[in-house]
Amino acid sequence: MTTTIPAYPVHTPETASPAGADQLKRLHAAVGAIPNLAATMAESPELLGGFLDLRERYAQAGFTGAEIQVLSIVSAVENDCGWCVAFHTAMALKEGVSRESVDALRRKQDAADPRLAALGAFARAMVRGRGHVAPEVLGAFLAAGYSQRQALGVVLGMGFSLLANYAAHLTHPPLDAFLKPHAWA
């Protein structure tokens, strides 16, 4: 017997439940768009709402926009989330991360910028070690000018990214048109 699993809808505020529509409107007000992944997450207003709440907290963790995008690319690559890699590639380039660094991160390599390389290596070690990070990796992160508070901020960032990575694996959102130049396999 073959089981057919229906595709997740790519919601709009008009097609989502009232609670899902509220979350989509909240996202649109914050970023000016509703990416397809968020539109599929609206099937669970609780997930989308939690994701948006965590996004607001993460923005307060002491990282620049570029650093948040580096962390997000590392998580997406390590968790094999093609939609997320494409999205965070576009956002990293918009935030001023060099094409050379972005391309390296997409290949599971260190960013060209030494400080971003330490950040990415720390995040990669955290994902691969499921939170366990060798003292020398933490030492390199701290030596690059990051703080102990920011090390815990990486935990927050990896949790935030994991929500998106896992949701994308389940919902299979189509790649938004603006992300197609950044497709990743």
Helices and strands as residue ranges (DSSP letters): H 18-31, H 36-41, H 45-58, H 65-78, H 82-94, H 99-106, H 114-128, H 135-143, H 148-171, G 177-182
